[in-house]
């Protein structure tokens, strides 16, 4: 038999539980909102602090007027690229020289099929210079799919005319309003573990899969500007994907040979891991691509630049910084000039 006292006690307990849960949710919400918004891919997927791992050196900007992709029927140069090409930053070096550059993403084009040349001609491309850009870790799969592809199946024409837009990361007043309830807590926990573990490497996992590797870097503060510069962030897939190899160069040659009317240049962007953690391998393998006449050696070039330039790759990202983008564009421009003089 219930009594008024027992009913009052039950209500008080319910209110206490409700109030506790509400206070906990509110605390987690405030914690997340006040956590600095993620600016880099590695801090975002690893739930790591931008305060600890974000660059402290002011990044140089690229003139927005140069970050444009021309229509295919107006272009002299076609770039097929991934997320290193999507922001149109390295292409700005070419555009600044008066070149009309069209850029299409791998996800839009699909594999580089055997009918690429005829496809481009049907859609009005009158140039001959095609730059195929791929980050090292994705190259093996892209080569295999391209060699297996006879014709592009997507009936839609390639749309290349656009202006680059940078991703917004913060809400009003710079508050972190785009993340989940537990982001603030997880970011604090992951960052504490990354900074206070004595092991040379900490592996950040999500749903059982490796995401980000936090690696101790001797001399890291001469190479990166972030506050925790004795540790570097690296994408876990850099280690699990096949590294660039001479066998890939042979497949690239076969793909280029299928398009005799196009002057194809391969632009292989080394993994961040290759440049900073495997410099000897990177320096050796990059020369194979250049000796084969397929494209510029970014591997040796980037290993050298990484020892002279802070934040060649962004500390909080798997991509190159603005300086790195300019280095890619200038190295490609030099290569194209050399090829033009060699084959007038």
N, C-alpha and C positions, 0 to 999 in steps of 0.2 A: 504494500500500500504506500503510494507516494504521499509525502507530506510537503507543506509549503517550503520548509527549510531545504528538503532534498531537491525540490524543483529550483529553488533559488541557487543552490550550489551547482546544479547542472547548467543553468544559464550562465553563471559566472565562469565556469570552466569552459563553456563553449565560446563565450566572449573573449576569454583569455587566449584560447587557442586561435581564434579568428584574428585577434589583435596582434598576436605574435607572428602569425603568418603574414599579415598585412605589413607589419613593420619590417619583416625579413625581405619581402618582395620590394618594399619601398627602398630599403637599404641597398639591395642588389641593383635596383634601377638607377639610383643616384650614383652608385659606384661605376656602373657602365657609362652613364651619361658624362661623368667627369673624367673617364679614361680617355686620353688623347686619341682621336680617330686614327685608324690605320692609314698610312700613306703608301706602304710598300706591300708587295705580294707576300713576302716571307714573314713579315710581322703579322699580316692578316691571317694567313693560313696556319701560322704557328701560334697565334694568340700571344704575341710577344710585344713588350712595351716599345712604343715609338720614342719615349723619353730616353730609353737605354740604347736603342738600336737605330734610331732615325739619324740621318746625316745632320751635322751641325754646321757644315759649310754651305753657304747660300748657293743654290744651284743657279747656273747661268741659264738664261732663257733663249729660246729659238724664236726668231721673228715669225709671228703667226702668218704673215703674208707669204712666207716660204713653205709653210706646212700645208700644201695643197696637193691633191691628186687630180691630174688632168683626165679628161675624157679619153677613152681608148683611141678614137679616131683622130685625136689631136696630138697624141703622145709620140715622142721619139724613143722613150725608154719605158719598158713595162717591168714592174717589180712584182714578183710573186713572193709573198712573205708571210711571216707569222706575227706574233705580238711584238717582236723587235722592230718590225716595219710599220705596224698599224698606226703608231703616233705620228708618222711622217717626219720624224726628226732627222734621221740620217739622210733621208732623201733631200732635205732642205739644202744640203751642201751642193747637190747637183742642180737644184732649182735656182740657187743663187748664181750659178754659172750660165743661166739662161736656158737650161734644158727643160723640156716638158716631160714630166714623169707621171705615169699612171701606176697606181698600186692596187693590187687585188690580193685578198687574204686567201691562204690555203683553204680555209673552210668554205670560202665562196667558190673558188675554182674547183676544188677537189684535187685528185692526183694530176700530175702532169702527164696527160694521156698522149698516145701516139698521134692524135689528130690536133694537137695544140696549134701548130702553125696554120692549118686550114681554118680552125676555129677563130683565131685572131684575125686572119685576113677577111673572113666573112663579116666580122664585126668592125671592120674599118681600120685596123692597126696597120700602118704603112711603114713602121720602123722595123729595124732588125735586132736591136739590142734588147735582150731579155735577161733580167737579173733574177735568179732563183735564190732567195734567202731562206735559210733554215737554221734554227738553233741546233747545236750538236746533238742533244739528247733525242730530238724528234726526227733526225735525218734518216736513220735506218728504216723506220716504218714508212716514211714518205717515199723513199726510193723503191721499196718493195711494191707499194701500192701503185706507184707510177709505172713501173715496168710491167705490171700485170694489167694495165688499163689500155684498151685499144681506142676508146672514144668516150668523151664526156657525155654523161647521161642526163645532166640537168638541162632542160630545154630553155631556161631563162638566159638572156644575154648577160654578159659581164658588165656590171655597173662599177665604174672606177672613179667617176668624178665625185669628189667630196672634200671637205675641209676637216682637219683633225679636231677632235674635241677631247679635252682632258676630263677624266673621271672626277666627279665631286665626291669627297670623302666625309665632309662634316655637314651637320645641320646648322640651324640658326645659331648665331653667336659662337660658332666653332665647337658646339657641343656634339658629343657622340650619340646621335639619335638613330643611327641606322643599324645598330647591332642588337644581338639577343640579350636577354635578361642576365645571363651568366657570363657575358663577355668580360666584364670588369674583374670578376673573381678569377676566372680562368687566366686572364692576362697576367694578373698579379702572381698567381701560383706558378705559371710556366716561366715567367721572367725570373722569379726567385730561384727556381731550380736551375735555370740556365746560368745564372750568375754565381751561384753558391756551391755548385757541384765541382769537385776537384778533378773529375775525369777529364781527359783531353777532348772528349766529344760527348755531347748530350743529344739524344735523338728524340725529337718531338713526334708523338704519334697521335693519330685520330682515327677512330673506328678500326683500330688494329693495323693501320697502314702508316709507314714512315712518311712524315711530311717535311720537317725541317731538321737539319743538322746544325747544332751550335758547336763550332769548332774553335779550339784555342789557336790563336795566330801569333807566332813569334814575330815581333816587329809590326803587329797589326795596326798600331797607332800611327805608323808612317804611311799606311796604305788605305786606312779608312778614318773617317772623322767622327763616328758616333762615340758616345760616352763610354760604352763598354767595348772599346776598340781592341782589347786584347782577345776578344772573341768575335768570330764572324758567323754570319748566317748563310746557309747553303741549302739549296733545294735537294731533297732526298733523292728525287728521280735522276739527278745528275749521276748518281752512283749505280743505279739499277738499270738505266738504259744503256744500250750498246754504245761504246765510245767511238769517235771518229777513227776510221781505219783505212788502209789501202784498198780493202775489198769494196768499201763504199765509193772510193774514187773510180774504180772500174765500172761500177753501176752508173755513176754519174756520166761517165764517158758514153755508155750505151744509150742513155736517155738523150744526151746532146746529139748523138749521131742520128737519132730519129727525126731531127728537125734541121736539115741542111740549110734551109733558108733563114734561120735565126742564128744570131751570134749570142749564144747563151753563156753567161757568166754565173758561176756558182759562188754564193756568198755564205760561207758556213761560219756562224757565230759560235765561238767556243762557250761551253758551259762555264759558269762562274767558278765551279769546283775545279775545272781543268786549269784555269788561269792561276788560281791562288794556292791550290793544294796539290796539283799535279803538273808543275811547270816544265819539268824535264820531258815528260811524255808529250805535252802540248807543243813544246818547241820543236820536237822531232817530227810529229805527225803533220803539222801544218804545212811544212815545206813540200810534202807530197802533192798537195792540191796545186800549188803554184808551179811546181816542176812539170805537172801534167798539162799546164796551160789552161786549166779550167777556171781559175779564179784566184783572188789575192789570198795570201796567207795571213789571216787574222790571228791565228794562234800565237805564233812567235811575236807578232807585233803587239798583241795584248799583254803577253807575259812581260815584255820589255816596258810597255807603258805603265803596267800595274806597279812596277817598282819605282816609277817616277811620278805617278799621279795619284793623289788621294781621291778615293771614290770614283775610280774608273767604272766599276759596277757600283750601283747604289748599295749602301750597307744593309738597308732593310728590304731589298728587292733582289730578284734573280736576274733582272735586266740591267743593261748598262745605264749609266747616268747620262746627263746632257753632254758631258765631255766624251763619254764613251760613244754616244751616237755620232758626234762630230768626227771622232776617230774612224768609225766605220765608213761614214760618207767620204771622208778625205782619202782613205785607203782605197776605196772603190773608184773614186774619181781618178786617182793616180794610175790605177790598173787600167781603166778604160782608155785613158790618154796613151798609155804605153802600147796597148793593143792597137789603137788607131794608127799610131806611127809605125807599128810593126806590119800592119796590114792596110796600107793606104788605099 
